[in-house]
Amino acid sequence: MDAYHAGQMTLDRLKRCVFVALVSLGLVAPAFAQEDVVVEEPPPEGATDARVDVEDLPEEQRKAVEEALEDAPAGTKVIVILSPEPKVRDYDPAQETDQEAEAEERVPGEKLHPEGEDEMMADHPVDRGDISFRPGKGVEINSADDDFQLRIRVRVQFLYTLADGDIGPLDVDETEELRNDFRIRRARFIFQGHAFGKNNQYKLEIDPLRSDNVVLDYYLDFTQNKNVSVRIGQYKISSNRERVISSGNLQMVDRSRVNAEFTLDRDMSIDIRSRDFLEKNKMRYVLGVSSGNGLNNFRFTDFTMVYLARIEYLPLGIFRDYSEVDFARTGPRLSLGAGYAFFRNADRDRGMIGLPFPDGGTADYHFAYADAMFKARGFSALTEFALRSGTRTIGPITTDPDGNPVPIIAPRNGLGWMLQAGYLVPNTRLEFGGRGSIIQKIRSDTSLRDGYGATFSISWYFFRHPMKIQADVSQIWEEEKFRDGSTVLRIQLQASL
């Protein structure tokens, strides 16, 4: 027999031996099986072995081990590799980015760091169960310890308008003809939530359609004290209720003419307020001061300031009175509000908004507001009263670039009143609404002209305010009621995600 065949026989014998050994091991293995399942942990440095009972494992790991053992042969061992203890890496500035370097500097200190600072500045894991989506609220992400929250929301409104007659200012020479317009009325990106605890809240609202003013709101709320919380940043001044109600939560396509004439709008402000004063579930207040410059108008001024106070009383308890339409359809609820503002050195004819005075002067304005919101069983009503009275300070400009005399524009002293109501048909998504508004001049020294308006609306709420389509038709009269008016038809679709 040559060497090749001898080597081949030796290899065949080796294969048969290995096969017999494997079969024998499989037959005798159950005899050595243990009844108790043991989890082996990699032994720490300096130790030879470490064993942990299944019952001593964290609940999630224990359940995973038990499920794995259900179909496993008796005597199966499970080896669990536990996460090593966190270690702080050696800090090498040459190898780290600025953010990583800052993180390394926040390693746990011995006695020099303020109490709780290291824990707060560390990672805050996100529990996947705390990530949710809610129509109208957007995506909400919460940290597992609830110290951090971020809500992201997108809202858009598509508006079609058909107008018959002159709907602009009376001094604008426009042909009274039928016109239409189709546009994106509003688009919003909204980020809000809290950081470093639930009492440190924030909101950022961006309008991508505006090339000059992208940021609408950006403010911080500190609500540690429920009776005296602090808000600082740019936001809607709490003048009249209709203005503060979000444009996404309206009963009709848009707000009233009274609001357009008398509101104070957004400004850089700081105020103290309470959402539930004395925790009686009945009162709220705001006391604030604003720069008076208006939206994103950052400039030095001669101490142009707005001083504001507002109080609200809800005799039947606090409810969603800053959202029109009674979706809850519960018993009666009522909210009463009143406010006063003094605007010093306003350089526009309506205060914070409107046209600049041609002479470069200013006006000191007093604003007074009163409003009420009522809801019950699908019926809702909102009414507001506004008053503005002021005196002019003539500016230094006497002629225009062509040498013509510059007119002295009187302050827009006047009052306005609006009343609107709607009824959400039971067991449907359909609502009918109506609104009337009056604007009248007061005193002889005023540039304000009388105006009247009536609006009728119909709304279909696919999913309440987040997804709805609304249509309204308005009749507008200037100077005299029911004469030489203009008619406006509007249809608007809103989607808030």
C-alpha positions, 0 to 999 in steps of 0.5 A: 500500500502506497503512502497516499492510500495510507494517508487517506485511510487515516483521515477517514478513521479520524472523521469517524472518531470525531462523529462518534465523540459528538454523538456520545456527548449529545447523549450524556449531556442531559445527565450533567444538566443543572436545574437552576439557570445561571447567568455568567458575568465577565469577571471583573479585573482581579476576580476569577468568576462572577455569577448572577441569578436570573431573578437578580437581573433588571426586569427587561433583561430577565424577561429576555432571558426567560423568553430565550430559554422557553424553547432551549434544551434543559441545562442551557447556559446564558451568558450576559455581557453587561455594559461596562462602567462608564469611564471618562476618556483622557482629555486631549484638546488636540483631538476633540471638537469644541463640543466634545471638549466642553462635554469633557469639562463637565465630568463629575467633580468632587466638591466644586460643582454646584449641587445637581449641575453634573447630573443636569448637564449629562446625557438625558436618554429619550424613552421611545415611549415618550415620542408621540404625534398629536394632530395640532401639537406635532411631534413631541419628544420627551427625555426619560426624566421629563426634564427636557421636551421638544415639540415640532409643528408645521402649519399652513393656510391656503387662501382664495379671495374674491373681492367686489369693490374697493377694499383698501384705504379710502385715500387710495384710488382703486377701480371698483372691479371684481378681483381675485387672489390665491396665495399661501396666507400663512406658513409656520414652523413652531418649536416649543417645550421645556429645558432643565425642568418643566418650569423653564419653557420656550417657544420659537415660531418662524414664518418662512414667507416673510423675507424681512421678518422671519422670527415671529415669536421667541420667548422664555417662560419661567413658571417656578412660581405659579403666582408670579411667572416671568416671560421675556422675549418677542411675542404677542402683547396681551392687549386684546383676546382676539389678537392673542388667540392663534390664527390657527384657532379662529372661528372664521377665516381671519380676525375682525377689522376691530382687531386690525385697527386697535391691536398692539401686535408683537414686540420685545417685552418682559412681563410677569403673569400667572396662568392660575393666580392664587391657584383658585382656578378663576383668575389670570393677570399680566403686567408688562413693559415692551420696547414699542419698536414692533416686530423684529424692529431692533433700533435705538429710540428715545425711550419709546415704551409700552406699559400694559396691565391685563386681568382675566376672571373666569367665574366658572373655572379655567377652560380653553378660552384662547381657542374659538369654537366649542369642540368640548360641547360641555356646560357653560364656561365664561371668561372676562378680560380687561386691559389697559396700555400706555404707549409713549412716543409711538411713531406710527399712526396706529401705535405699533403698526400702521403708517409712520407720521409724515412729519417724523413726530410721535403720539402718546396713546392710551389703549383700553380693552374689554372682552368676553368669551362664552362657550356651552354645548357647541355654541360659542361667542366672543365680543371685544371693545377697544378704545384708543385716544392720544395726542400728537407731538409734531416732528421736525419734517416740514417738506417732502423731497419735492419741497411740498409741505408735509401734512400734519396727521392727527392721531387715530382716536376712536373706538371699536366693537365686535361681536361674533358667535357660532354654533357647532351642529351636534354630532357633526363637523359643521359650524355656522357663524356670524360677526358684526363690527363697528369702528367709530371716530371720537373727538374732532382731532382724529384721522380715523374714519368710521367703518362697519362690517358684517361677516357670515361663515361656514366651516367644516372641521375634518379634525377640529382646528388642525385640519379644516376648511372655512368660507366666509362672505363679508360686506364692508362699509366705510363712512356710511352703513349700507351704502357704497360697500364692498363684498369679499368672499374668502375660502381657506384650507388649513393643515396643522401637522 
